[in-house]
């Protein structure tokens, strides 16, 4: 085993960070020999490579362990959030192992990567890694994980001993204030500790996934490259990709060509040879630097020709192309009692239907109805408004006499309905700071506002004349402090299983919560502005689903 690098990361200012590498003579003898043993050849009698009609062999399986995440990254998740599946709909530990075992034995899968959401949110993550690592004696060569780094430092050594080989940590800024803006949460210091832990624990590879976005974090490109000077890191620049609800725009995307031209003008870099035909990253190295930089050019130079990946979503759907809409429910196949031979056939047929390549960046951007990145592979989030009816009559107006009326819902059936709303409060950073540290004399502002918003949602039918009173299954109000814009973002979600929607309840929740904040803070700032109170999304009902772009 090569001597590991012991690496220390620390802040110099809020805007910068230094990675320092020192050579250590100690070894990681505590790691299980399982992680380093030479894999045996697959000798399953049913083994056949998983091929599509273009001869591409699929031996790389990505498994999403959860839809949930402890961050809310701008490019990954819609601002209004996503509709999550019930826990019972997600793959459990036993089902994950069954699928991994099938892919390794039947199809010769060499690499498995666990993703999310945030995979480390699952409390059985160590057991999952340990179980799947048993397959290394049957041909599996590598187990990887992609994480946001918030929890990784806590589990790093246990994951390594359980059989995890490599880690990708998503990080899009080295500035703590900008980190909160991008992720809508705090946590940069925890991510830095996770990078330290990954380097300390001698993983085969430690990669940082960085999505440069024009006008957001593009001024930090050179800072990230500097991280490779003394540390064995690979910084991966990933082109900004369109997913449902992430407000992708071509002007925001920085292409590989733009990036490499900029980098070559400032650094002496050389291109490194491809390691395999399946490589997604075009690798470069700055002369004299220890680490490398890679470019994932999904938008401008798709790597479909060498694609060897299939994805299994948290809710058990097989997705053969990241940008494809076709999905096969293996969870349902398991639930229906299909054996491995029958599931084998389903998977092979799905892969045979894989297209030669996706439709291209521009077409993907125009037809932006692929799942939000956080939900690759879950059911599609809210589809765009699609009603086959051209009826423009207003339901609250009697067509016979033009008089206002209350809609008769007596003959409607009860269905699942969800609505999300949002408002913004321009309040000033000084007041926000006092709110965050509970220094407002009238009490805990956000707690009081949350209670007020929930109570308002429950009272909507008493305040809006023609609204029906409906049983609310759930009302929640959340707040995000956006210091960069000196505003508080108020978000609400209302859910019901009933005959009418809950859009008004969601709007009432954010409205009253915002007014409560105004009332409790108006003595400190008379110029507070409440704006952009609007419906963000809704599901269910005759009018169809809606998702604000």
CORLINJO-V200361 format. One record per residue. PSI is psi in whole degrees, 0 to 359 (NA if undefined). OMEGA is omega in whole degrees, -180 to 180 (* if undefined). D_FIRST is the distance of its C-alpha to the first C-alpha in whole Angstrom. Layout:
psi=(PSI,PSI)
omega=(OMEGA,OMEGA)
d_first=(D_FIRST,D_FIRST)
This chain:
psi=(137,149,127,159,131,119,138,131,136,157,145,312,181,334,353,163,145,131,127,129,132,143,132,144,356,158,167,63,342,345,145,138,343,326,344,356,153,124,145,161,141,123,23,136,334,9,130,134,148,98,146,184,355,12,7,130,127,102,24,117,127,126,120,126,340,156,346,154,150,8,172,58,139,316,352,319,138,148,328,2,189,158,117,150,151,149,326,340,348,156,132,177,316,318,324,314,321,316,317,317,317,315,321,312,318,323,354,34,129,333,136,129,132,131,193,220,207,107,332,357,332,129,353,22,321,316,321,313,316,316,312,329,342,336,355,339,356,16,343,130,332,136,125,168,145,125,158,355,356,321,353,320,325,327,357,305,323,321,320,316,331,342,5,133,323,161,137,126,123,127,123,5,153,8,123,322,318,326,317,325,314,317,351,24,164,167,8,319,324,322,319,318,327,322,317,314,318,319,322,322,10,47,153,322,144,117,145,121,119,123,102,131,126,127,358,303,13,344,357,5,312,325,321,322,323,336,338,358,313,5,145,64,154,116,122,113,117,125,136,118,148,130,158,119,358,10,42,143,141,330,340,336,133,117,164,317,317,318,310,325,318,316,319,336,347,342,152,97,153,144,139,151,151,141,320,168,342,359,131,337,134,117,140,165,134,133,127,354,152,314,188,168,141,157,122,104,56,331,317,342,70,145,39,325,328,16,126,22,143,155,139,119,168,329,17,23,137,129,118,348,135,320,3,155,345,134,146,124,101,332,317,323,318,315,326,1,17,142,177,325,318,320,323,313,316,316,316,320,322,317,326,336,1,135,162,323,162,175,358,156,314,318,322,317,322,318,67,60,14,159,150,148,323,337,10,109,94,181,156,142,209,123,164,160,121,90,133,351,139,13,116,11,141,127,339,7,126,120,343,316,359,9,152,140,163,133,136,114,12,327,0,154,152,131,166,127,137,140,144,140,164,150,159,142,110,111,342,142,327,315,320,319,319,323,314,322,19,51,19,128,333,351,191,104,311,326,314,318,324,315,318,319,318,316,321,318,320,341,11,316,340,344,329,116,318,12,140,151,122,152,120,123,328,138,130,143,129,156,140,125,109,92,330,326,3,46,158,129,123,127,142,156,135,139,144,158,93,193,346,165,176,30,316,324,318,318,322,321,312,328,309,324,318,317,327,317,317,313,320,343,359,334,336,336,105,347,20,136,129,125,171,38,116,160,129,324,154,149,153,161,165,326,351,179,158,139,116,126,NA)
omega=(179,177,-177,174,174,-169,177,177,178,178,167,170,175,-175,-175,-179,-179,171,-178,-179,174,-176,179,-178,-179,179,180,-176,-178,-179,179,178,179,-176,-176,-175,179,-177,178,179,178,-179,178,-177,-178,-176,171,180,179,-173,170,-176,179,175,180,180,-176,-178,-180,-178,175,-177,174,-176,-179,174,-174,178,178,171,-179,-172,-174,-173,-174,-175,175,-177,-178,-180,-179,177,-176,177,173,-178,-179,180,-176,178,175,-176,-179,-179,177,180,180,180,178,179,179,-178,-180,-175,-174,-170,179,179,-177,-175,175,177,178,-178,178,11,176,-173,-177,173,180,-178,178,-175,-180,179,180,180,-180,-179,-177,-179,175,-178,178,176,-179,175,177,-174,-172,173,-177,177,172,-174,175,173,-179,-176,-169,-177,-179,-173,-169,-175,179,178,180,180,179,177,178,-175,-176,-177,170,-180,-180,180,-173,176,174,-179,-173,179,179,176,179,178,-176,-174,-175,179,170,174,-178,-178,179,179,178,178,179,176,176,-177,-179,178,179,-174,168,173,-179,176,176,-177,175,179,-176,178,179,-179,-177,177,-180,-177,-177,178,-178,-177,-179,179,179,178,180,179,-179,-175,-175,-177,-177,179,167,176,-177,178,-174,179,-179,-174,179,171,-174,173,-177,173,178,175,-177,179,180,-176,175,-174,176,-179,178,-179,-174,176,180,-177,-180,178,-175,-179,174,-174,174,180,180,-179,175,179,176,178,-177,-178,176,-176,169,-170,174,176,174,-176,179,-180,-178,-176,-177,173,-179,-178,177,-169,-175,-175,-173,-178,-174,-178,-177,-174,-179,-175,178,-172,164,-175,175,-174,-179,178,169,177,176,-180,-174,177,-179,-177,179,-179,-179,-180,179,-177,175,175,179,178,177,-179,-180,175,179,177,-176,179,-179,178,176,-179,-180,-178,-179,179,179,-180,178,178,180,-179,-180,178,177,-169,178,-172,-175,179,177,-179,180,180,-170,-179,174,-179,167,-177,-177,-175,176,4,167,176,178,176,-175,177,178,-177,-177,178,-180,-177,175,-178,-178,180,177,-174,-180,179,177,-177,-178,-176,177,-178,176,179,173,-177,177,-179,-175,-176,179,176,179,178,180,-178,-179,176,178,179,-177,172,179,179,174,-168,-180,-175,-179,179,178,180,178,177,-177,-178,173,-179,176,-174,-177,179,-180,-171,-173,177,179,-179,179,179,180,179,179,179,-180,179,-179,-177,-173,-176,178,-174,179,-166,-171,179,175,172,-177,179,-178,176,-176,170,177,177,-179,-178,175,-180,-178,-176,-178,178,178,-178,175,176,180,-178,178,173,177,-180,176,168,-173,-171,178,-179,-177,178,-178,178,179,179,178,-179,-178,-180,-177,175,179,180,177,176,178,-177,-177,-175,-174,178,-179,-178,-178,-174,178,180,172,-175,173,174,-173,173,-180,-178,173,177,175,177,-176,-177,178,-179,-179,177,-180,-179,*)
d_first=(0,4,6,8,12,15,18,21,24,28,31,33,36,37,36,33,30,27,23,22,18,17,14,13,11,11,8,8,9,12,11,13,11,14,12,9,12,13,17,20,23,25,28,31,34,35,32,33,32,33,35,38,41,39,36,34,31,30,26,25,27,28,29,31,31,34,36,36,35,35,36,39,37,40,39,37,40,44,45,47,44,44,46,43,43,44,41,42,42,38,36,35,32,33,34,31,29,32,32,28,28,31,29,26,29,32,30,27,25,22,21,23,23,25,28,31,33,30,28,28,31,31,31,29,26,24,26,26,22,21,24,23,19,21,22,18,20,23,21,20,17,17,18,19,22,24,26,28,26,29,27,23,23,24,22,19,17,19,18,15,15,18,16,16,14,15,18,21,24,27,29,32,33,32,36,36,40,39,36,39,41,39,37,41,39,37,33,32,30,29,27,26,24,22,21,20,18,16,15,14,13,10,11,11,14,17,20,23,26,29,33,35,39,42,43,41,38,38,38,35,33,32,31,28,27,27,24,22,23,20,18,16,18,20,24,26,29,31,35,37,38,41,41,44,46,43,46,44,46,45,46,43,41,39,38,35,38,39,35,34,38,37,34,34,37,35,32,31,29,28,27,24,24,24,21,23,27,26,25,27,26,27,24,25,24,26,26,24,22,18,19,21,24,25,29,30,33,35,38,39,37,36,33,35,35,31,31,29,29,32,32,33,35,35,38,37,39,37,37,36,37,36,39,41,44,43,42,42,42,39,40,44,43,41,44,46,45,44,41,38,40,42,40,38,41,42,38,39,42,41,38,41,43,40,42,41,40,41,44,43,43,46,47,45,46,49,49,47,47,43,42,41,37,36,38,36,37,40,44,45,46,49,51,53,57,58,62,64,67,69,71,72,74,73,73,74,77,80,81,84,86,83,83,79,78,75,73,74,71,73,72,68,65,63,59,56,56,54,55,53,55,54,55,55,56,56,56,55,52,54,55,52,50,53,52,49,49,52,55,58,61,62,58,55,56,53,54,57,57,55,57,60,58,58,62,63,61,63,66,66,69,71,71,70,74,73,69,69,68,65,62,59,56,54,54,52,52,49,49,46,47,47,47,47,50,51,52,51,51,52,51,53,52,55,55,58,58,62,65,64,61,60,60,63,61,58,60,62,59,57,61,62,58,59,62,61,59,61,64,62,61,64,65,62,62,65,64,61,61,60,59,58,59,58,57,53,53,55,54,57,61,63,62,59,56,55,52,53,51)
